[in-house]
Amino acid sequence: MKVLLCLAIFSLPATGLRAQTHDPVHIPSLPRPLYWENTPVHFENAGGRLLIVAGEKTDMFRDPNVTYNTDNAPRLLFNADSNFVLTVAIHHAFAGKWDGGAIVLKADSLNWIKFCFEKDYTGAKRVVSVVTKQISDDCNSAAATANTVYYKMAKAGNVITLYYSMEGRNWFLVRHLVFDAPGPLRLGFLAQSPTGKSCQVTFTEIHYSTKKISDPYLGE
């Protein structure tokens, strides 16, 4: 009986880890608790550092050819304000094709934006933005040599502006668009591994403010 009890106790941690994803997650620099959509393999949240591990064949994409519609990537979201600026440093190891970490702004399953640091089809580390209004508009932008790039998403009314920076100070405009999505918006962080076994993404230097930018080119 004692042996069986010990085996039962040592089998509990994996189940316990899954159960924790039902609880709210608090990040000090964000104004409200975050909640999971899709369960990660593992996550850590400590000292302003968020780590998300996505499992195999996880993605968030609605193919224009309607041959690949997937929405199982783990993401951690909170209710966004009507105006905001979110900045974050995204880091991962770029193991498999399409591995990525992203900022996500979501209204519902058919209306969302994924601003991703991704390993592209050539093997390059790439700034990628996916704007989905029923179908995904996928845009590849700048290539990077480092494993860390800074991302900024700004919302001013119904206008969304996306930026990247290599050092977190000088920002380059990627997209500037109208996003008239129904209902309240949720904002947060995603990890994906569409063709790989897993992808571990680390988010640091997370900053959020409720200001409305006046100059889209400067992001201020």
N, C-alpha and C positions, 0 to 999 in steps of 0.2 A: 504493500500500500504506500509506504514512504517513497519508493522509487517512482511509482506512478504519479504521485503528487508533485515530485520534483520536476518530472518531465512536463507536466501540465503547466507549472509555473514558468519554466524556461521557454515554453511555446507562446507566451502571451505578448511579448513586445511588438511583433509585427502587426497583430490585431490592434493593439493599443495605438500604434502610430496612425493607422487608418482612421480610428475613431477621433483622433485629435483634429482632423480636417473638418469636422462638423462645428468646431468651436470658432468663435471670432478670433482674428489675428490683429494685434495692435502694433503699429509702427509709430514711434514717438513723433515723427515729423509729419504724420498724416492726421487729418482732423477727425476721422471716423474709423470704426473697426472695418476690417476686410473679411470677406467670406470666399470660400472656395467654390469654383465651378470646375468640375472634373477633378478627380483625386490625383495628387502627385505621388510618385514613388516615395519621395522623401522631401521634407522641407525643414529649414532652420530659420529662426528669426531672433537675432540677438545683436545688441549694440549698433542698431541702425543698418545691419547687414541682413539681407533676405536671400536665402538660397532655395531654389526650386529644382527638383530633379523630375524630368518628364520621362515617362516610359516609352517603349518602342511604338512606332506607328502612331504618334500623336501629332495632331496638326489642327489648324483652324483656317479653312480655305473653302471658297465656293468657286469652282472652276468655270470660266466663261464657256468652255465646251460642254459643261454639265456632265463630265465624265469622272469628276473627283470632288465630292462634297463631304468634308470631314470637319467635325467640331468636337474633338475629344482631348485637346491639349489642356493641361492643368493651368488655371489662371486664378489669381487672387485679386478680388475687386472690392471697391467701396463706392458709395454714392458720391458722384462728382458735383461740384458747384457749377452754377451757370457760367461763371468766368473763372478760369484757373490757369496756372502755369505749373507744370510738373517737370522736373529734371531728375535724371538718374544716370549713373554709370552702369553699363551692362557688360558683363564679362562671362565668357565660356570658352571651352577648349576646341570647338569646331571639329568634332570627330567625324560625324556623318553628314552626308549631303542634306541640306535644308535644316540642319540643327540650328536652333535660334532661341534668343531671348527677346522679349518685346514689352513695350507699353501697349496696353489695349484700352480702347474707349468703346463701350458697347451699349447699344439701345436694346437690341434683341438679337435673335439668331440670324436675322437677315440684314441687319444694319449695324456695322461696326467698323472700327479702324484698328489695324495692327501695325505698329511701327517697330520694326524688327532689326536686330543685328544677327545676320544669318550667313551660313555657309552656302554659297550659291551653286548653280549647276556646273560652273567651271572649277569649283574648289576654292574660290576667292571668298574672303571675309567681306561682307557687303551690307550697306545700309539699304533696307528694303521697306517700302510702305505699301500696305494693302488696304484700300478703301473699298468697303463692301456695302453696296446698296442693292440688295437682292443677289447680285453677282459680284465677284471680287475683281477689282481693278488693281493689278499687281505691277508695281513699279520698282525696278532696280536702280539704285543711285550709286553713291560713292563707294569705292573699294577702300579697305583698311589693311594695314600691315600688323597692327597690334591686336591683342585679344580683348581689349577694352575700348569702348567708344561711349561718349556721352550723348544722351538723347534728351530732347526737350519737346514737349507737346503743350501748346497754348490754345485755350478756348476763349473766344470773345463773342458772346452771343451764339449765333449759329455758324461762326467761322472758326475752323480749326487750322492751326499752322504747326508744321513739323520742322524740326531742326536737328542737326547733329554737330558734334564738336570732337576733335581729337584730344583736347586737353581740358575741356569744361569751361573755357572762357570765350573763345571766338566761335560764334555760332554761324552755321551755314544753312540757309533756307532750302528745304527739300520739297515741301508741298504747302499750298495755301488754298483752302477749299471750303465750300459751303457744305455743312452736314445737318440737314433738316431731318433729324430722326425723331420718331414718335417717342413720347414718354420720357421718364427720367433716365439719365445716363450713368453707367458705372465705369469706373476707371481703375486700372491696376496693372498687374504684371503677369507675364505668361512665359512658359518654357515649352519647347516642342522638339520632337525628333521623328520626323515623318518617315525616314528610311533607316534610321539607326536603331541601336538597342536602347539607348537612353541619352539624355542631354542634361548636364548639370549647369545651371545658370545662376550667377551671383549678381545681385542688384545692390549697389552701394551709393552713398552720397545722394540719398533720396530727399528732394526738397519740393515743397508744395506751397503755393500761395494762391489767394483768391483774387488777385489783381487782373485787370483787363488790359492787355497790351495795346498800345496805340500805334506802334510801328512794326509791321510784320517782318521787315527786313532785318531789324535789329533784335526783334523778339522782346522789346521793352515797352 
